[in-house]
Amino acid sequence: MNQLIKIINKKSITWQEINNQFIKDLKLSGIDSKSFENIKTPEEFIKYFENFIKDLISYQAENFNRLMYRIDIPEKSFNEILNTSFEEVITQTCRLVLERESQKVYFRRLYKTK
């Protein structure tokens, strides 16, 4: 939860914008996004998001890889966290995804033509 709050405060974006970007990337990766469409609070988002990433890594490696590619997580960044515990891999993967999704939202807003 702290990760999301730090990202939101740093870039002046909302958790809903991050969620919408994540939903878009899920759809473009061919992964069901319906669960994320019903989320109402940042706390609910983080709890579900962490479990979702854990399940993807554990049981759906192909979907996980496709999603990381779609989100554009640098392979080097991901490889740096692989030598840690499984729980730390989950936590750091969530951080990487949230940071990248927030960058997309931030840059889209920054460079949006008016």
The 8 nearest C-alpha neighbors of each residue, nearest first, counted from 0:
[[1, 2, 3, 45, 4, 42, 41, 46],
 [0, 2, 4, 3, 5, 6, 45, 7],
 [3, 1, 5, 0, 4, 6, 94, 97],
 [2, 4, 6, 0, 5, 1, 7, 97],
 [3, 5, 1, 7, 6, 2, 8, 0],
 [6, 4, 8, 2, 3, 7, 9, 1],
 [7, 5, 9, 3, 4, 8, 10, 2],
 [6, 8, 12, 4, 11, 5, 10, 9],
 [9, 7, 5, 11, 6, 10, 4, 12],
 [8, 10, 6, 7, 11, 5, 12, 4],
 [9, 11, 7, 12, 8, 6, 105, 101],
 [12, 10, 8, 7, 9, 13, 6, 105],
 [11, 13, 7, 10, 16, 14, 105, 8],
 [14, 12, 15, 16, 7, 17, 11, 8],
 [13, 15, 17, 16, 18, 41, 7, 12],
 [16, 14, 18, 13, 17, 19, 41, 40],
 [17, 15, 19, 13, 18, 14, 20, 12],
 [18, 16, 14, 20, 15, 19, 101, 100],
 [17, 19, 15, 21, 16, 20, 22, 14],
 [20, 18, 22, 16, 21, 17, 15, 23],
 [21, 19, 23, 17, 22, 18, 16, 100],
 [20, 22, 18, 24, 23, 19, 25, 17],
 [23, 21, 25, 19, 20, 24, 32, 18],
 [22, 24, 20, 26, 21, 25, 19, 27],
 [25, 23, 27, 21, 26, 22, 28, 20],
 [24, 26, 22, 28, 30, 23, 27, 32],
 [27, 25, 29, 23, 28, 24, 30, 22],
 [26, 28, 24, 29, 25, 23, 69, 30],
 [29, 27, 25, 26, 30, 66, 24, 65],
 [28, 30, 26, 27, 25, 31, 62, 24],
 [29, 31, 25, 28, 26, 32, 62, 27],
 [32, 30, 33, 26, 29, 25, 34, 22],
 [31, 33, 34, 35, 22, 25, 30, 26],
 [32, 34, 36, 35, 31, 37, 22, 30],
 [35, 33, 36, 32, 37, 38, 31, 47],
 [34, 36, 33, 37, 38, 32, 22, 18],
 [35, 37, 33, 34, 38, 32, 22, 19],
 [38, 36, 35, 34, 39, 33, 44, 32],
 [39, 37, 35, 36, 44, 40, 43, 34],
 [38, 40, 37, 43, 41, 44, 15, 36],
 [41, 39, 43, 42, 38, 44, 14, 15],
 [40, 42, 44, 43, 14, 45, 39, 0],
 [43, 41, 45, 44, 40, 46, 0, 47],
 [42, 44, 40, 46, 41, 45, 47, 38],
 [43, 45, 41, 47, 42, 46, 48, 38],
 [46, 44, 48, 42, 47, 43, 0, 49],
 [47, 45, 43, 48, 49, 44, 42, 50],
 [46, 48, 50, 44, 45, 49, 51, 43],
 [47, 49, 45, 51, 50, 46, 44, 52],
 [50, 48, 52, 51, 46, 47, 45, 53],
 [51, 49, 53, 47, 52, 48, 54, 46],
 [50, 52, 48, 54, 49, 53, 47, 55],
 [51, 53, 55, 49, 54, 50, 56, 48],
 [54, 52, 50, 56, 51, 55, 89, 57],
 [55, 53, 57, 51, 52, 56, 58, 50],
 [54, 56, 59, 52, 63, 53, 58, 57],
 [55, 57, 53, 60, 54, 58, 63, 59],
 [58, 56, 54, 55, 53, 59, 60, 52],
 [57, 59, 55, 54, 56, 60, 53, 61],
 [58, 60, 55, 62, 61, 56, 63, 57],
 [61, 59, 63, 56, 62, 64, 55, 58],
 [60, 62, 64, 63, 59, 65, 55, 66],
 [63, 61, 65, 59, 64, 60, 66, 55],
 [62, 64, 60, 66, 55, 61, 65, 56],
 [65, 63, 67, 61, 66, 62, 60, 68],
 [64, 66, 62, 68, 63, 67, 28, 69],
 [65, 67, 69, 63, 68, 64, 28, 70],
 [68, 66, 70, 64, 69, 72, 65, 71],
 [67, 69, 71, 65, 66, 70, 64, 72],
 [70, 68, 66, 71, 67, 65, 24, 28],
 [69, 71, 67, 68, 72, 66, 24, 100],
 [72, 70, 68, 69, 67, 73, 99, 66],
 [71, 73, 67, 70, 74, 68, 95, 96],
 [74, 72, 76, 75, 71, 77, 68, 67],
 [73, 75, 77, 76, 78, 72, 79, 71],
 [74, 76, 78, 73, 77, 79, 72, 80],
 [77, 75, 79, 73, 74, 78, 80, 72],
 [76, 78, 74, 79, 75, 80, 73, 81],
 [77, 79, 75, 81, 80, 76, 74, 82],
 [80, 78, 76, 77, 81, 75, 82, 74],
 [79, 81, 78, 82, 77, 83, 88, 91],
 [80, 82, 78, 83, 79, 88, 77, 84],
 [83, 81, 80, 79, 84, 78, 88, 85],
 [84, 82, 81, 80, 87, 88, 85, 86],
 [85, 83, 87, 86, 88, 82, 81, 89],
 [84, 86, 88, 87, 89, 83, 81, 90],
 [85, 87, 89, 88, 84, 90, 83, 53],
 [86, 88, 90, 84, 89, 85, 91, 83],
 [87, 89, 85, 91, 86, 90, 92, 80],
 [90, 88, 86, 92, 87, 91, 53, 93],
 [91, 89, 87, 93, 92, 88, 86, 94],
 [90, 92, 94, 88, 93, 89, 87, 95],
 [93, 91, 95, 89, 94, 90, 88, 96],
 [94, 92, 96, 90, 91, 95, 97, 89],
 [93, 95, 91, 97, 92, 96, 98, 90],
 [96, 94, 92, 98, 93, 97, 99, 91],
 [95, 97, 93, 99, 98, 94, 100, 92],
 [98, 96, 100, 94, 99, 95, 101, 93],
 [99, 97, 101, 95, 96, 100, 94, 102],
 [98, 100, 102, 96, 101, 97, 95, 103],
 [101, 99, 103, 97, 102, 98, 17, 96],
 [100, 102, 104, 98, 103, 99, 17, 105],
 [103, 101, 99, 105, 100, 104, 106, 98],
 [102, 104, 100, 106, 101, 105, 107, 99],
 [105, 103, 101, 107, 102, 106, 108, 100],
 [104, 106, 102, 108, 103, 107, 101, 109],
 [107, 105, 109, 108, 103, 104, 102, 110],
 [108, 106, 104, 110, 105, 109, 111, 103],
 [107, 109, 111, 105, 106, 110, 104, 103],
 [108, 110, 106, 107, 111, 105, 104, 112],
 [111, 109, 107, 108, 106, 112, 105, 113],
 [110, 112, 108, 107, 109, 113, 106, 105],
 [113, 111, 110, 109, 108, 107, 106, 105],
 [112, 111, 110, 108, 109, 107, 106, 105]]
